[in-house]
Amino acid sequence: MAEAKIQQTGDAAGLAALIARAAGEKGGEARELPPVERWNPPFCGDIDMEIRADGTWFYMGTPIGRQPLVRLFSTVLRKDEDGKTYLVTPVEKVGIRVADAPFVAVEMNVSSREGANVLTFRTNVGDVVEAGPEHPLRFVTHGENRELKPYLHVRGRLDALVSRPVMYDIVELGETCDVDGVAMFCVKSAQAVFPIMPAAELEALSR
């Protein structure tokens, strides 16, 4: 998984560089994705492919080391209403296993638009996603230790787990907001407000 790095810029140059790195070449542009949501091929069974929690792809128990191949697979991922994740082409649909989320958000860019922060994320497979009303952030607590896990909506029903270093950068941007009469610790992006946890709970954790 790529090392997370936060860049804070106030202009388009930082975001353009983010997209170029996601494209893997200078001057790269955001890629066009296949219209997998419109395809309705027959189900051809499950294959021995898994996306681990750290974003590593495995085939038959062996890591897929070719990143271009992983990126290609990632463009034809689809999660259906049955909760399963598939690789989908116009002629076939095969099921794969996903340990947590299919993508990992490994980098965040903080810019400003109309006086408000805009958080833009790069995933481990090259997606560049701006958090906002169409791509919300959600925060869940997991396990007995109540580990905080942020997720970013990427497309369809597919989310990216935000890597821990990037999560810390998000938390540094947090502020207390009133959400339906409750004081919540939140982060804002593109005029949208995303609650992280009740402010009282955060205060209890910091004692």
Buried (B, 14 or more C-beta within 10 A) or exposed (E): EBEBBBBEBEEEEBBBBBBBBBBEEEEBEEBEBEEBEEBEBEEBEEBEBBBBEEBBBBBEEEEBEEBEEBBEBBBBBBBBEEEBBBBBBEEBBBBBBBBBBBBBBBBBBBBEEEEEBBBBBBBBBBBBBBBBEEBBBEBEEEEEEEEBBBBBBBBEBBBBBBBEBBBEBBBEBBEEBEBEEEBBBBBBBBEBBBBBBBBEBBEEEEE
